[in-house]
Amino acid sequence: MPPSVVKSQASVRYSSATGKWIILAAVLGSGIAFLDSTVVNVAIPTIREDLNTGLAGVQWTIDAYLLTLSALLLTGGSLGDLYGRRRMFVFGLIGFAATSTLCAIAPNIAVLNISRALQGTAAALLVPGSLAMISSSFHPADRGRAIGAWSGLAGVTTAFGPFLGGFLIDAVSWRMIFLINLPLAAIAVWIAVKHVPETRDEEGAQRPDVPGAFAAAVALGGILYGFIEGPVVGWDSPSIYGALVLGVVASVAFVMIEALKKEPMLHLSLFRSRQFSGANAATLLIYGALSGAMFLVVIQFQTVLGYSPLEAGASLVPVTLLLLVMSSRTGALATRIGPRLPMTVGPLVAAVGLGLMAAIEPGTRYLTTALPGIVVFGVGLGITVAPLTTAVLAAAPSRYAGVASGVNNAVARTAGALAVAILPIAGGIAGEAGATAERFNSGFARTMLIAAALCAGGGFLSFIFIRKPDEQAES
């Protein structure tokens, strides 16, 4: 028999068997979704050659996934609050496994990109559910440590993606980067059904907020599509400014719908919290810097320095190890002293690491040039990631755990999609400007310094807006 439903109380302890099972299920589920946001990066040159497509085609292999994932995360979190976080998590895992299979057998780039969009839709159910299961189940005294463990281990899968992708591409085929999801999803489904208690918002809406969900998806989808395709087809294209206008109009409509609706998908009162709004603003800058920089570094290693996919992926392993070692500890620290200090210091340290990585160019050695920047960047992320997530969820009532997680994940994934599209433009290496190794290298340092500035900006926002829980209550 599956575990019983846990209503409003959050009583699971970190040291208990149930606590360990919840964390393991959440890490496996969200891990494969995060993995697929990075593992494809190292496969892009191989996919482009194997499926005989251009740069625009393989850009959508990344962006189709990020587009649907970002646009539907808020909806996925709301459905979890309404129908059960474990239930939506399991549905998302099953859908993710099915769409991963479609990606693996895709005969051409069109089928692959459609399958990636469907894969992002499934991920939008399981990602907010994974974090909401932790936030709504764990005792407040253990929540920071549990979120830290989730952040560290899930972050490891994100950072481990390029290495795993490189190994599978070199040893077997790029198609294996999708098939590896199937056994991991099956294990996560078994653990969730067998060991994870169900939680939901028993006091909230009894039916889905369909108008709000539609407006949110159109708003995020239109804005993201406009920024992703703008550099490709031209900013003066009717399809681009039409998508951006539609996104803005839908955003306004969403706010109006949620403000007027008796049982909204997103309670706008959440944003009255200085902590919630400030942490999400910091997320936008920090995750934009993280996603954009990692995308560009992998290309720099392969295209300019001549690394193999495996070598390019292995070069980022120190980030994986540092996240694994540091996140649980910094999550527990944030519970004791508050998230403000680590969220201020961490992004500044990560920004220094990005600045050091700007020196990676032909003729430089990995050990003396790339590794120091990668290590400093990894330390900064290890300090930042868990306290950031803890700050967001601590600012929201536990009954809104799903939608709060959906908001923060939507902000993070949107930041990543925008950074992949906009950072190359800002650095002067978008499209034909970065088509050759020489041209790409000429703007690489500039883009990394821009990413460093974004990351540092996240630290300054944290210093301004984030407070200790007792200070927050007083403000």
ZANU-584713 format. One record per residue (C-alpha): residue in one letter; x, z, y. Coordinates in steps of 0.2 Angstrom, whole numbers, m for minus. Each point is the difference from the previous one (the first is absolute). Example, Ala and Ser with C-alpha at 12.3 -4.5 7.8 and 13.67 -1.06 7.14 Angstrom:
# residues 2
 residuo    c1    c3    c2
       A    62    39   m22
       S     6    m3    17
END
This chain:
# residues 475
 residuo    c1    c3    c2
       M     0     0     0
       P     6    m4    18
       P     4    14    12
       S   m14     8     9
       V    m4    m5    18
       V     8    11    14
       K   m11     1    15
       S     6     7    16
       Q    13    12    m6
       A    18    m5    m2
       S     7    12   m12
       V    12    m9   m11
       R    18     8     0
       Y    16   m11     1
       S     7     9   m16
       S   m15    m2   m10
       A    m2   m14   m14
       T   m15    m7     9
       G    11    m1    16
       K    14   m10    m9
       W   m13   m12    m8
       I    m8    m4    17
       I    17    m3     8
       L     6   m11   m14
       A   m16   m10     0
       A     0    m2    19
       V    18    m6     0
       L    m2   m12   m14
       G   m15    m8     8
       S     5    m1    18
       G    18    m4    m6
       I    m5   m16    m8
       A    m9    m5    16
       F    15     5    11
       L    12    m9   m12
       D   m10   m16     1
       S     2     0    19
       T    19     0    m2
       V     5    m7   m17
       V    m6   m18     5
       N    13     0    15
       V    14    m4   m12
       A   m10   m13   m10
       I    m4   m10    15
       P    14   m13    m2
       T    m3    m2   m18
       I   m19    m2     2
       R     3   m12    13
       E    11   m11   m11
       D   m10     2   m16
       L   m17    m4     8
       N     7   m13    12
       T    m7     7    16
       G     6     2    18
       L     4    16    10
       A   m18     2     6
       G    m7     0   m18
       V    11    14    m5
       Q    m3    10    16
       W   m18     1    m6
       T     6     6   m17
       I     5    16    10
       D   m13     0    14
       A   m16    m4   m11
       Y     3    16    m9
       L     3    10    16
       L   m14    m8     9
       T   m14     5   m13
       L     8    17    m3
       S     1     4    18
       A   m17    m6     4
       L    m9     9   m14
       L     9    17    m1
       L   m12     9    12
       T   m14    m7   m11
       G     8     6   m16
       G     3    17     7
       S   m18     2     5
       L    m6    m6   m17
       G    11    13    m8
       D    m8    14    11
       L   m17    m6    m4
       Y     1    m5   m19
       G    15    10    m6
       R    18    m2     4
       R     5     0   m19
       R   m13   m13    m4
       M     5   m12    14
       F    18     3    m5
       V    m3    m5   m18
       F   m10   m15     6
       G    14    m5    11
       L    13     1   m14
       I   m11   m11   m12
       G    m2   m13    14
       F    19     1     4
       A     5    m3   m18
       A   m12   m15    m1
       T     6    m8    16
       S    18     3    m4
       T    m3   m11   m16
       L    m7   m14    11
       C    15     1    11
       A    12    m1   m16
       I    m9   m16    m7
       A    m2    m9    17
       P     4   m18    m2
       N     2    m4    18
       I     2     9    17
       A   m18    m1     5
       V    m6     9   m16
       L    14    13     2
       N    m5     4    18
       I   m18     1    m4
       S     4    12   m14
       R    11    10    12
       A   m15     2    12
       L   m10     6   m15
       Q    14    12    m5
       G     0     7    18
       T   m19     3    m1
       A     2    10   m16
       A    15    10     7
       A   m12     5    15
       L   m10    10   m12
       L    14     9    m9
       V    12     4    14
       P   m11    11    11
       G    m7     8   m16
       S    17     5    m7
       L     4    10    16
       A   m18     7     2
       M     1     7   m18
       I    15    10     5
       S    m7     6    17
       S   m17     5    m6
       S     6     8   m16
       F    15    11     4
       H     0    17     8
       P     5     0    18
       A    15    10    m3
       D     6   m13   m12
       R    m6   m16     8
       G    15    m4    10
       R    12     2   m15
       A   m12   m11   m10
       I    m1   m14    13
       G    19     1     2
       A     1    m3   m19
       W   m12   m14     1
       S     9    m8    16
       G    17     1    m8
       L    m5    m7   m17
       A   m11   m13     7
       G    13    m4    13
       V    12    m2   m14
       T   m10   m14    m7
       T    m1    m9    16
       A    19     1     3
       F     3    m4   m19
       G   m10   m16     1
       P    14   m11     6
       F    12     6   m14
       L   m13    m1   m14
       G    m6   m17     7
       G    18    m7     0
       F     3     6   m18
       L   m16    m7    m7
       I     3   m17     9
       D    18    m1    m6
       A    m4     6   m18
       V   m17    m9    m3
       S   m11    m8    14
       W    m8     4    16
       R   m16     1    m9
       M     6    16    m8
       I    m1     9    16
       F   m19    m1    m1
       L    m2     3   m19
       I    10    17     1
       N   m15     7     9
       L   m11    m1   m15
       P     7    14   m11
       L     2    11    16
       A   m18    m2     4
       A    m6     3   m17
       I    10    17    m1
       A    m7     5    18
       V   m18    m4    m6
       W     2    11   m16
       I     8    15    10
       A   m14    m1    14
       V   m14    m1   m12
       K     7    14   m12
       H     8    12    12
       V    m5    m3    19
       P   m16     9     7
       E   m12   m10     9
       T    m3     4    19
       R   m11    m7    13
       D    m8     4    17
       E   m16     9    m6
       E    m6     3    18
       G     2   m17     6
       A    m9   m17     0
       Q   m10    m4   m16
       R     2   m19     2
       P    14   m12     6
       D     2    m4    18
       V    m1   m19    m3
       P    m1    m5    19
       G    15    11     3
       A    10    m6   m15
       F    m3   m18     5
       A     5     2    18
       A    16     9    m5
       A     5   m13   m12
       V    m3   m14    12
       A     9     9    14
       L    16     3   m10
       G    m1   m16    m9
       G    m2   m11    16
       I    13     9    10
       L    13    m1   m15
       Y    m4   m18    m3
       G     3    m5    18
       F    17     9     1
       I     5    m6   m18
       E    m5   m19     3
       G     4    m1    19
       P    18    m3    m2
       V    m4   m14   m14
       V   m13   m10     8
       G     2     4    19
       W    m7    14    11
       D   m11   m13     9
       S    m9    m5   m16
       P   m19     3     0
       S     1     8   m17
       I    13    13     7
       Y    m8     5    16
       G   m17    m1    m9
       A     6    12   m13
       L     7    12    13
       V   m16     0    10
       L   m10     3   m15
       G    11    14    m5
       V    m1     8    17
       V   m19    m2     1
       A    m2     7   m18
       S    11    15     5
       V   m12     4    15
       A   m15    m3   m11
       F     7    12   m13
       V     3    14    12
       M   m18    m2     7
       I    m7     0   m18
       E     9    15    m5
       A    m4     9    16
       L   m19    m3    m2
       K    m2     1   m19
       K    m7    17    m6
       E    11    m1   m16
       P    15   m11     5
       M    15    m5   m11
       L    12     6    13
       H    m4    16    10
       L     8    m4    17
       S     2    18     3
       L    15    m1   m11
       F     9    m8    14
       R    m3    14    12
       S    13     9   m10
       R    17    m2     9
       Q     9     2   m17
       F   m11   m13    m8
       S     2   m13    14
       G    18     3     3
       A     5     0   m18
       N    m8   m17    m2
       A     8    m7    16
       A    17     5    m7
       T    m5    m7   m17
       L    m3   m17     9
       L    18    m1     7
       I     9     8   m14
       Y    m7   m10   m14
       G     1   m16    10
       A    19     3     2
       L     1     5   m18
       S    m9   m16    m7
       G     7   m12    12
       A    18     6    m2
       M     0     0   m19
       F    m8   m17    m1
       L    14    m7    11
       V    14    10    m8
       V    m4    m8   m17
       I     0   m17     7
       Q    16     3     9
       F     9     6   m16
       Q    m7   m15   m10
       T     0   m15    12
       V    15     5    11
       L    11    10   m10
       G    m3    m9   m17
       Y    m6    15   m10
       S   m10    m3   m16
       P   m18     7     0
       L     6    15   m11
       E    15     3    11
       A   m11     0    16
       G   m12    12    m8
       A    13    12    m7
       S     7     1    18
       L   m15    10     5
       V     1    12   m15
       P     7    14    12
       V   m16     1     9
       T   m10     2   m16
       L    11    15    m5
       L    m1     8    17
       L   m19    m1     0
       L    m1     7   m17
       V    12    15     3
       M    m7     4    18
       S   m18    m3     1
       S    m7    15    m9
       R    12    12     9
       T    m5    m7    17
       G   m18     1    m4
       A     1    18    m5
       L    11     3    16
       A   m14    m8    11
       T   m12    12    m8
       R    10    15     6
       I     6    m6    17
       G   m12   m14     5
       P     3   m18    m1
       R     6    m3    18
       L    18     3    m2
       P     3   m11   m15
       M   m11   m13     7
       T    10     0    16
       V    17     1    m8
       G    m3   m12   m15
       P    m5   m16     9
       L    15     3    12
       V    12     1   m15
       A    m8   m15    m8
       A     2   m10    16
       V    18     4     0
       G     1    m7   m18
       L    m9   m16     6
       G    12    m2    14
       L    15     1   m12
       M    m8   m13   m11
       A     0   m12    14
       A    19    m2    m3
       I    m4    m8   m17
       E     7   m18     1
       P    11   m13   m10
       G    17     8    m3
       T    m5    18     0
       R     1    11   m15
       Y   m14     9    m8
       L     9    17    m2
       T     7     1    18
       T   m14    m9    10
       A   m17    m1    m9
       L     0    16   m10
       P     3    13    14
       G   m15    m7    10
       I   m11    m1   m16
       V     4    18    m4
       V    m3     7    18
       F   m17   m10    m1
       G    m4     7   m16
       V     3    18     6
       G   m11    m3    15
       L   m14    m6   m11
       G     2    15   m12
       I    m2    11    15
       T   m15    m9     7
       V   m12    m7   m13
       A    m7    16    m8
       P    m3    10    16
       L    m8   m16     8
       T   m13    m1   m14
       T    m2    19     0
       A    m4     0    19
       V   m13   m14    m2
       L   m10     9   m14
       A     2    17     7
       A    m8    m6    16
       A   m16    m5    m9
       P   m13    10   m10
       S     3    m1   m19
       R   m18    m8    m1
       Y     7   m15     9
       A    16    m1   m10
       G    m4   m18    m6
       V    m4    m8    16
       A    15    10     9
       S    11    m7   m14
       G    m7   m17     3
       V     3     0    18
       N    18     5    m1
       N     3   m12   m14
       A    m9   m14    10
       V    11     4    15
       A    16    m1   m11
       R    m4   m16    m9
       T    m6    m8    16
       A    16     5     8
       G    10    m8   m15
       A   m10   m16     1
       L     2    m2    19
       A    19     5    m1
       V     3   m14   m13
       A    m9   m12    12
       I     6     5    17
       L    18     7    m3
       P     7   m17    m4
       I    m8    m7    16
       A     7    14    10
       G    17    m3    m7
       G    m1   m19     2
       I     1    m4   m19
       A   m18    m5    m3
       G    m4   m17    m8
       E    13   m13     2
       A    11    11    11
       G     5    10   m15
       A    m1   m14   m13
       T    19     0    m4
       A    11    14    m4
       E    10    m2    17
       R   m16     0    10
       F    m7    15    m9
       N    16    10     2
       S     1    m4    18
       G   m16    10     3
       F     1    13   m14
       A     9    14    10
       R   m12    m2    15
       T   m15     2   m12
       M     8    16    m8
       L     3     7    17
       I   m19    m3     5
       A    m5     9   m16
       A    11    14     4
       A    m8     2    17
       L   m17     0    m8
       C     5    14   m12
       A     7    10    14
       G   m16    m2     9
       G    m9     8   m15
       G    11    15     2
       F    m4     2    18
       L   m18    m2    m3
       S     1    14   m13
       F     9    11    12
       I   m14    m2    13
       F   m15     1   m11
       I     3    10   m15
       R    m1    19     0
       K     0    14   m13
       P   m17     4    m8
       D    m2    15    11
       E     5    m8    16
       Q   m12   m14    m5
       A   m14    12    m2
       E     3     7    17
       S     1   m16     9
END
